Amino acid sequence: MCEDKSPSQEMRKLETGSLWQKVKECTKKAIECGALHSIVTECEFIEEVGIRFVVRVASNLVRKDEFKKKVSKPKDFNPFLPYEEDLFVADLSETHLCLLNKFNVVDYHLLIVTRVFEEQETWLNLADFEAMELVLNEFDGLVFYNSGRLAGASQRHKHLQVVPMMEIPIKPVLEGVCFDDNGVGRVPGFDFVHAFSRLEKGAKSLLEVYHCLLRAVGFEGDFVGDATGAYNLFATRDWMFVVRRSCEDFEGISVNGLGFVGTFFVRNEGQLDRLKNSGPVMVLKQVALS
């Protein structure tokens, strides 16, 4: 049995080079005590515009639904305040900590969470990028951020997500990106509002690139406080990518932000057939801003 514990008020300093080991140790313990609920998937592939899209069929999502029904929570329940101690990985900074994603489809799926409550629909700031960069310096991964309900956000408390670097399906077409004088490019075959940029080291430059990409997709202002529209952000050690969103789903298929880097999740064979018939790129265009 897992014990419910209150999070420690004393920040434990993260030793450089220790995060990946902490992730593995925490995952092992969380599995043993039942705190982690992995969602098993079967993979299908759809080839389009030079991309081999991965479609994960999560047939046991029923298990997640049943778990949520059994564990009754108030409407304003926040899983991060307090967080579940058995999912705690490490303190990252004075402003952020790292948790395991309780319902993971990909192994070692992590969350970068603000210590105090911030709305998920606020712009990212320097502290967010400092925490993100710390994680990416510890191990090679893909960070993504769903800003707003229309972008797939299911929790109001601000958090970025990280999965260890896998073979990103859109990688082959990224070599064909052409850049303007501001270093902003477009992904070949993606006919919707988005912007792509290569990255340099340093959290400050990450923030500057983020602001540049936001302007490139039509956002305006000083990017402080509440965001003025839904979007998905993706980042690796080498690049950053922003997509404007218009809606969250296509014909009942919830389009997770990872769809824009080439990975879809569907609940059953019926949804898989609809995705195949429509084509991944058309589905992405339908949920993005055109």
C-alpha atoms as one frame of an Amber mdcrd trajectory, in Angstrom:
protein
   0.000   0.000   0.000   1.166   3.512  -0.742   1.157   6.009   2.065  -0.311
   9.468   1.567   2.340  11.955   2.593   2.429  15.714   2.639   5.151  17.174
   0.407   8.251  18.314   2.249   8.547  22.046   2.734  12.339  21.804   2.559
  13.672  21.855  -0.975  16.046  18.998  -1.702  18.866  20.187  -3.966  19.192
  18.245  -7.216  22.696  16.921  -7.713  23.940  17.427 -11.271  23.763  14.215
 -13.278  21.390  12.506 -10.833  17.951  13.122 -12.367  17.766  10.138 -14.717
  18.703   7.733 -11.921  16.047   9.330  -9.710  13.481   8.885 -12.493  14.244
   5.171 -12.785  14.236   4.622  -9.022  10.991   6.524  -8.515   9.337   4.662
 -11.399  10.303   1.282  -9.934   8.907   2.188  -6.501   5.725   3.725  -7.963
   5.040   0.551  -9.944   5.650  -1.650  -6.889   3.234   0.304  -4.697   0.601
   0.808  -7.400   0.911   4.602  -7.655   1.712   4.452 -11.381  -1.030   3.430
 -13.820   0.520   2.672 -17.207  -1.777   2.626 -20.220  -0.876  -0.214 -22.566
  -1.063   0.600 -26.296  -0.655  -1.158 -29.617   0.982   0.780 -32.445  -0.154
   1.329 -36.019   1.617   3.450 -38.643   0.322   5.811 -41.327   2.673   7.226
 -43.993   1.930  10.741 -45.245   3.934  13.774 -46.518   7.217  11.988 -45.775
   6.230  11.299 -42.150   5.603   7.864 -40.669   2.914   8.833 -38.159   2.639
   6.601 -35.082  -0.879   5.823 -33.872  -1.122   4.326 -30.397  -4.367   2.436
 -29.820  -4.999   2.705 -26.064  -7.587  -0.022 -25.711  -7.306  -0.131 -21.910
  -8.203   3.524 -21.365 -11.303   2.028 -19.756  -9.044   1.228 -16.817  -8.206
   4.918 -16.397 -11.879   5.893 -16.615 -12.881   3.280 -14.024 -10.102   4.387
 -11.671 -11.273   7.997 -11.820 -14.863   6.933 -11.123 -13.807   4.919  -8.064
 -11.624   7.696  -6.672 -14.143  10.484  -6.135 -12.570  13.961  -6.264 -14.075
  17.446  -5.890 -14.572  19.433  -9.083 -11.691  21.794  -8.252  -9.304  18.961
  -7.242  -5.640  19.784  -7.919  -3.386  16.678  -8.153  -0.284  18.840  -7.687
  -1.250  20.635  -4.427  -0.438  18.502  -2.629   1.203  16.130  -5.062   1.207
  12.382  -4.493   4.485  11.704  -2.695   4.986   8.336  -4.406   5.140  10.161
  -7.765   7.731  12.719  -6.605  11.016  12.546  -8.527  13.051  15.626  -7.586
  13.104  19.299  -6.763  14.303  21.211  -9.794  14.422  24.799  -8.568  12.827
  27.189  -6.117   9.865  27.440  -8.487   9.511  23.943 -10.039   9.589  20.256
  -9.163   9.460  17.025 -11.153   6.790  14.314 -10.867   5.939  11.110 -12.696
   2.819  11.249 -14.862   0.396   8.963 -13.014  -1.326   7.741 -16.200   1.575
   7.211 -18.573   1.462   5.850 -22.106   5.210   6.332 -22.673   7.709   4.993
 -20.113   9.298   7.632 -17.860   6.757  10.302 -18.779   7.521  13.264 -16.477
   5.815  16.478 -15.412   7.587  19.777 -14.659   5.204  21.434 -12.206   5.167
  24.861 -10.581   5.416  24.735  -6.774   2.674  27.294  -6.307  -0.512  27.406
  -8.343  -0.328  29.124 -11.713  -2.938  28.779 -14.419  -2.062  26.499 -17.328
  -3.327  29.235 -19.633  -0.638  31.733 -18.627   2.391  32.434 -20.805   5.581
  30.541 -20.022   8.255  32.583 -18.260  12.000  32.495 -17.598  11.611  30.215
 -14.563   9.669  27.697 -16.678  12.444  27.617 -19.261  15.165  27.368 -16.617
  13.431  24.267 -15.207  12.944  22.851 -18.704  16.581  23.406 -19.604  17.740
  21.775 -16.380  15.814  18.617 -17.273  17.064  18.588 -20.883  20.643  18.998
 -19.620  20.150  15.895 -17.462  18.842  13.650 -20.255  17.815  13.998 -23.882
  14.045  14.410 -24.090  11.064  16.015 -25.771   9.269  18.706 -23.749   5.728
  19.720 -24.621   3.255  22.209 -23.214  -0.498  22.254 -23.804  -1.642  25.815
 -23.236  -5.378  25.810 -22.679  -8.249  23.327 -22.914  -8.388  23.598 -26.715
  -4.727  22.539 -26.809  -5.420  19.404 -24.776  -4.720  20.630 -21.242  -6.594
  18.522 -18.668  -5.238  20.190 -15.502  -5.436  23.872 -14.600  -2.198  23.838
 -12.589   0.707  24.900 -14.803   2.912  22.020 -15.920   5.130  21.054 -18.816
   5.532  17.414 -19.839   8.669  15.501 -20.783   9.233  12.146 -22.447  12.711
  10.661 -23.000  13.952  11.254 -26.512  12.405   8.774 -28.860  12.438   8.655
 -32.637  10.289  11.709 -33.357   8.210  10.919 -36.475   8.463  14.421 -38.004
  12.281  14.411 -37.721  12.912  13.374 -41.379  11.071  16.426 -42.757  12.754
  18.906 -40.407  15.829  18.882 -42.638  13.648  20.538 -45.290  12.661  23.530
 -43.121  13.559  26.882 -44.711  14.130  29.821 -42.364  13.448  33.541 -42.680
  15.746  36.338 -41.480  14.433  35.902 -37.917  15.358  32.215 -37.868  11.712
  31.127 -38.073  10.715  28.286 -40.386   7.746  26.170 -41.459   7.566  22.372
 -41.445   7.066  21.005 -45.004   3.588  19.559 -45.501   2.022  21.361 -42.515
  -0.541  23.766 -43.951  -1.671  25.425 -40.720  -0.437  28.154 -38.380   2.859
  27.108 -36.789   6.465  28.224 -36.419   9.734  26.311 -35.970  13.211  27.434
 -34.842  16.603  25.953 -34.084  17.933  26.566 -30.553  21.029  27.898 -28.876
  22.085  27.193 -25.303  20.788  29.227 -22.349  17.394  29.710 -20.738  17.303
  33.384 -21.670  17.694  32.580 -25.349  14.997  29.908 -24.991  12.605  32.575
 -23.724  13.545  34.890 -26.582  12.984  32.162 -29.178   9.624  31.349 -27.556
   8.520  34.982 -27.831   9.725  35.118 -31.441   7.696  32.006 -32.319   4.610
  33.357 -30.552   4.784  36.512 -32.667   5.339  34.414 -35.786   2.039  32.568
 -35.207   0.113  35.787 -34.634   0.205  36.422 -30.897   0.861  39.975 -29.691
   1.702  41.792 -26.472   4.346  41.427 -23.775   3.536  37.744 -23.019   2.983
  38.290 -19.305  -0.090  36.936 -17.535  -2.915  35.122 -19.306  -2.390  33.759
 -22.803  -4.689  35.129 -25.486  -5.240  31.850 -27.325  -4.573  28.118 -27.228
  -1.346  26.624 -28.549   1.018  23.660 -28.227   4.734  24.072 -27.672   7.437
  21.448 -28.244  11.144  21.643 -27.486  14.242  19.454 -27.589  17.862  20.384
 -27.011  18.021  21.442 -30.650  14.714  23.037 -31.673  11.439  24.640 -30.608
   8.071  24.410 -32.354   4.759  26.226 -31.697   1.319  25.415 -33.150  -1.848
  27.530 -32.766  -4.974  25.501 -31.868  -8.593  26.037 -32.862 -10.188  22.997
 -31.185  -9.280  19.965 -29.080 -10.735  17.061 -31.043 -11.654  15.800 -34.500
 -14.843  13.731 -34.831 -14.497  12.534 -31.238 -10.763  11.842 -31.503  -8.915
  13.844 -28.867  -5.791  15.232 -30.550  -3.019  15.348 -27.980  -0.343  17.931
 -28.740   2.037  15.107 -29.634   0.039  14.646 -32.839   1.945  17.627 -34.255
   5.268  15.821 -33.847   3.788  12.671 -35.360   2.180  10.602 -32.579  -1.574
  10.113 -32.183  -3.522   8.354 -29.431  -6.902   6.766 -30.141  -9.264   4.890
 -27.852 -10.447   2.116 -30.168 -10.429   0.636 -33.667 -13.292   2.901 -34.756
 -11.240   6.015 -34.045  -8.233   4.429 -35.753 -10.322   3.869 -38.909 -11.531
   7.502 -38.896  -7.941   8.703 -38.554  -6.794   6.492 -41.436  -9.685   7.573
 -43.676  -9.177  11.286 -43.025  -5.370  11.238 -42.940  -3.215  12.578 -40.063
  -2.287  15.845 -41.776  -5.911  16.744 -42.505  -6.834  15.931 -38.886  -4.037
  18.190 -37.629  -5.212  20.969 -39.948  -8.755  20.647 -38.578  -7.651  21.149
 -34.954  -5.029  23.796 -35.673  -5.612  27.405 -36.646  -5.609  27.694 -40.442
